[in-house]
Amino acid sequence: MEHDPYERMRLAMVEHQIVARGIHDPRLLEALRSVPRHLFVPPGLEREAYGDAPLPIGQGQTISQPYIVALMTALLEVGPDDRVLEIGAGSGYQAAVLACLAADVVTVERLPEVAAMARRNLDRVGVKNVEVLVGDGTRGRPETAPYERIIVTAAAPQVPPPLLEQLADGGRLVAPVGGREIQELVRVVRRAERFGYEHAGPVRFVPLVGEHGW
Ligand code: SAH
């Protein structure tokens, strides 16, 4: 394997921020140990990439704190045959982590420049099973629905109804839901036409801007 000077920082991140806070799923920890997070932050911020915080990625957007990526991915319980829809590609980091766990990932980003950055970052680290699309993700992506897993990485007052429609039977969706400043992480589990909601603690995300968002 090629020498990666950031590997020690990445392994420490997983131990001190993720395992120490109670996340133990071995496939998820392996994914977090393997995805080079420093290649998903803007040039000059590489050394901060493994800190316990979100970072700016331009256009007023952020790459989520590592623990929040881990928590949302753990709540999603992704299996190797799952097709995942992500809303809010941002840096592409969350999509890269999902790509290690799932069959494939479709990620939708509203801002074209941000989508281009996500695509570049994913190509640079050699991730092949992620499709990056530009558009209003609050409408989902009906053409390739249903999805076994859906993750929303920007915050809305409610889960956009099209996303619930595009969730497979037995599927799970994780999203921050609430006000503009602070939200609650929710997990929705679909059983036929019944949607069960669970709450998983307070979070802070940038707004989901679109037809079924802000
Ligand atoms: N998952 C990202 C972080 C996302 S930040 C990562 O791993 O880096 C939230 C992103 O959601 C921003 O890039 C923002 O532009 C995008 N966004 C906001 N509203 C959206 C919408 N309606 N559809 C798609 N993307 C949206």
Residues whose N, C-alpha, C, O or C-beta is under 5 A from the ligand:
A	BS01	SAH	Q61 T62 I63 S64 I87 G88 A89 G90 S91 G92 Y93 Q94 A95 V108 E109 R110 L111 V114 G135 D136 G137 T138 T153 A154 V206 P207 L208 V209 G210
